[in-house]
């Protein structure tokens, strides 16, 4: 695997909508800019990319964990494929093998790891969906972390991202039933 850059984005949310966070939440994205060995080649066999998911999952989840002050409770993953690649190149990295090292590192992971992939040009951004690691229906942790990677991806690269959070949205007030109710500060 050829990694050109590793970028960490740490976002600590202390307030939102003019009100303080109930508990400040830290969201981290660990991003690897890698060479896409299949860029510019039309192939049905994407097997060369599949092992990269496990390697990058291990590397990136460990990098993200270093930036959290509390245990991770939410996770997500994403990739931006440079314009000489194929959207399936991201799928081959993210889906078959990336989840296991992520789940192992955070101690859990019964819920699906939400993901997002796209084709993008240099400097493009992506929204990484976040969800609770064990309960897909835990609404307070359904969130998004937006990331822009400077100078990447080049046409023959892929940006692969693992995102973790140690809390949910800053002031969650929406229940599963759809009712909106204020919550008392903790």
C-alpha positions as CSV (number, residue, x, y, z in Angstrom):
1,X,0.0,0.0,0.0
2,X,1.3,3.4,-1.0
3,X,0.3,6.1,1.5
4,X,1.1,9.7,0.4
5,X,-0.5,11.5,3.3
6,X,-2.2,11.0,6.7
7,X,-4.5,13.7,7.9
8,X,-6.3,13.9,11.2
9,X,-9.3,16.2,11.7
10,X,-10.5,16.8,15.3
11,X,-13.7,18.6,15.9
12,X,-14.8,19.4,19.5
13,X,-18.3,20.8,19.7
14,X,-18.9,23.0,22.8
15,X,-22.0,24.8,21.6
16,X,-24.6,24.6,18.8
17,X,-27.5,26.7,17.8
18,X,-26.6,29.4,20.4
19,X,-26.7,26.9,23.3
20,X,-23.9,25.0,25.1
21,X,-23.5,21.3,24.4
22,X,-25.0,19.1,27.0
23,X,-21.7,17.3,27.0
24,X,-19.0,18.5,24.6
25,X,-18.5,15.8,21.9
26,X,-15.2,15.1,20.1
27,X,-15.4,13.8,16.5
28,X,-12.3,12.7,14.7
29,X,-11.6,11.7,11.2
30,X,-8.4,9.9,10.3
31,X,-7.7,10.2,6.5
32,X,-5.2,8.3,4.4
33,X,-4.4,9.4,0.9
34,X,-3.4,6.3,-1.0
35,X,-2.4,5.4,-4.5
36,X,-5.1,3.7,-6.5
37,X,-3.4,0.8,-8.2
38,X,-6.5,0.3,-10.5
39,X,-6.9,4.0,-11.6
40,X,-7.5,4.3,-15.3
41,X,-8.1,0.5,-15.7
42,X,-11.5,-1.0,-16.4
43,X,-11.6,-4.2,-14.5
44,X,-14.2,-6.4,-13.0
45,X,-11.8,-8.1,-10.5
46,X,-11.2,-5.6,-7.7
47,X,-9.5,-8.2,-5.4
48,X,-6.3,-6.2,-5.3
49,X,-8.1,-3.5,-3.2
50,X,-9.9,-5.7,-0.7
51,X,-7.0,-6.4,1.6
52,X,-6.3,-2.6,1.9
53,X,-9.6,-2.3,3.9
54,X,-8.2,-4.3,6.8
55,X,-4.9,-2.6,6.8
56,X,-6.4,0.9,6.6
57,X,-9.1,0.1,9.1
58,X,-6.4,-0.9,11.7
59,X,-4.2,2.1,11.0
60,X,-6.9,4.7,10.8
61,X,-8.9,3.6,13.8
62,X,-5.8,3.6,16.0
63,X,-4.9,7.1,14.8
64,X,-8.5,8.3,15.5
65,X,-8.6,6.8,18.9
66,X,-5.5,8.7,20.0
67,X,-7.4,12.0,19.5
68,X,-10.5,11.0,21.6
69,X,-10.6,11.9,25.3
70,X,-13.4,9.3,26.1
71,X,-14.3,5.9,24.6
72,X,-15.7,5.9,21.0
73,X,-19.4,5.4,20.9
74,X,-20.1,6.3,17.3
75,X,-18.3,5.5,14.0
76,X,-18.4,5.9,10.3
77,X,-16.3,5.5,7.2
78,X,-15.9,7.1,3.8
79,X,-13.8,7.4,0.7
80,X,-13.2,9.8,-2.1
81,X,-12.0,8.2,-5.3
82,X,-9.9,10.4,-7.7
83,X,-11.4,11.0,-11.1
84,X,-9.4,8.3,-12.8
85,X,-10.9,5.7,-10.5
86,X,-14.2,3.9,-10.1
87,X,-16.8,4.2,-7.3
88,X,-16.4,0.4,-6.8
89,X,-12.8,0.9,-5.9
90,X,-13.9,2.6,-2.7
91,X,-16.5,-0.1,-2.1
92,X,-13.8,-2.8,-2.3
93,X,-11.8,-1.1,0.4
94,X,-14.6,0.0,2.7
95,X,-17.0,-2.9,2.8
96,X,-15.5,-6.4,2.9
97,X,-12.8,-6.1,5.5
98,X,-12.5,-2.6,7.0
99,X,-15.2,-3.1,9.7
100,X,-13.5,-5.9,11.7
101,X,-10.4,-3.9,12.8
102,X,-12.6,-0.9,13.6
103,X,-15.0,-3.0,15.8
104,X,-12.1,-4.8,17.5
105,X,-10.4,-1.5,18.4
106,X,-13.4,0.2,19.9
107,X,-14.8,-2.8,21.8
108,X,-18.2,-3.4,20.2
109,X,-19.7,-2.7,16.9
110,X,-23.0,-4.6,16.7
111,X,-24.5,-1.9,14.4
112,X,-23.6,-1.4,10.8
113,X,-20.9,1.1,10.1
114,X,-22.5,3.9,8.1
115,X,-20.5,4.9,5.0
116,X,-20.3,7.3,2.1
117,X,-18.3,7.1,-1.1
118,X,-17.9,9.4,-4.1
119,X,-15.8,10.3,-7.1
120,X,-14.1,13.7,-6.4
121,X,-11.4,16.1,-7.5
122,X,-8.6,17.6,-5.6
123,X,-9.8,19.5,-2.5
124,X,-13.2,18.0,-2.6
125,X,-15.1,17.3,0.6
126,X,-17.2,14.5,1.9
127,X,-19.8,14.0,4.6
128,X,-19.0,11.0,6.8
129,X,-22.2,9.6,8.4
130,X,-21.9,8.6,12.1
131,X,-24.0,6.2,14.0
132,X,-23.9,4.5,17.4
133,X,-21.5,1.5,17.4
134,X,-24.0,-0.9,18.9
135,X,-27.5,0.5,18.3
136,X,-28.4,1.8,14.8
137,X,-31.6,3.2,16.3
138,X,-29.8,5.4,18.9
139,X,-31.0,8.7,17.4
140,X,-28.7,10.9,19.6
141,X,-25.6,9.6,17.8
142,X,-26.9,9.9,14.2
143,X,-24.7,12.7,13.0
144,X,-22.3,13.7,10.2
145,X,-18.7,14.9,10.1
146,X,-17.7,16.9,7.1
147,X,-14.1,16.7,5.9
148,X,-12.1,18.4,3.2
149,X,-8.7,17.0,2.3
150,X,-6.3,19.6,1.0
151,X,-4.4,18.6,-2.2
152,X,-6.2,15.3,-2.5
153,X,-7.3,13.1,-4.1
154,X,-5.3,13.4,-7.2
155,X,-6.8,11.5,-10.2
156,X,-5.0,8.3,-9.4
157,X,-5.6,8.4,-5.6
158,X,-8.2,7.4,-3.0
159,X,-8.8,9.2,0.3
160,X,-9.9,6.6,2.8
161,X,-11.5,7.9,6.1
162,X,-12.4,6.4,9.4
163,X,-14.4,8.6,11.7
164,X,-15.1,8.1,15.5
165,X,-17.0,10.2,18.1
166,X,-17.1,10.0,21.8
167,X,-20.5,11.6,22.0
168,X,-23.6,12.4,19.9
169,X,-25.0,15.6,18.6
170,X,-24.4,18.6,20.9
171,X,-28.0,19.0,22.1
172,X,-30.1,16.1,20.9
173,X,-33.8,16.8,21.4
174,X,-35.6,14.4,18.9
175,X,-37.0,11.1,20.1
176,X,-37.6,8.0,18.1
177,X,-41.3,8.8,18.0
178,X,-40.5,12.1,16.3
179,X,-41.5,14.3,19.2
180,X,-39.3,17.2,20.0
181,X,-38.7,17.7,23.7
182,X,-36.1,19.8,25.5
183,X,-33.6,17.9,27.7
184,X,-32.3,19.2,31.0
185,X,-28.5,19.8,31.0
186,X,-26.5,16.9,32.5
